[in-house]
Amino acid sequence: MTQDELLDELADILNADRAALSPQTPLDSVTWDSMALLAYLALIRFRFGKLLPGVSCKDFRTVGDLLAPASNP
């Protein structure tokens, strides 16, 4: 999955305009709530085979933070 494809998925999860979404986008400017967290964790699990505990996301501040687990082996 490319970064652009992942950003497309994240735009859907975050209820955000894809054209305005970049790694620098602050999560407090999009819909980053408990449902988005669950959808994000499911995306990472099923697309990348990584199991992240929800608490590991508590310090995420930008969309780039959401991209990091997908790009790290």
Secondary structure as the mmCIF struct_conf table of DSSP 4:
data_model
#
loop_
_struct_conf.conf_type_id
_struct_conf.id
_struct_conf.beg_label_comp_id
_struct_conf.beg_label_asym_id
_struct_conf.beg_label_seq_id
_struct_conf.end_label_comp_id
_struct_conf.end_label_asym_id
_struct_conf.end_label_seq_id
HELX_RH_AL_P HELX_RH_AL_P1 GLN A 3 ILE A 13
TURN_TY1_P TURN_TY1_P1 LEU A 14 ASN A 15
HELX_RH_3T_P HELX_RH_3T_P1 ARG A 18 ALA A 20
TURN_TY1_P TURN_TY1_P2 PRO A 23 GLN A 24
STRN STRN1 PRO A 26 PRO A 26
HELX_RH_3T_P HELX_RH_3T_P2 LEU A 27 SER A 29
TURN_TY1_P TURN_TY1_P3 VAL A 30 THR A 31
BEND BEND1 ASP A 33 ASP A 33
HELX_RH_AL_P HELX_RH_AL_P2 SER A 34 PHE A 48
HELX_RH_3T_P HELX_RH_3T_P3 GLY A 54 CYS A 57
TURN_TY1_P TURN_TY1_P4 LYS A 58 ASP A 59
STRN STRN2 THR A 62 THR A 62
HELX_RH_AL_P HELX_RH_AL_P3 VAL A 63 SER A 71
#
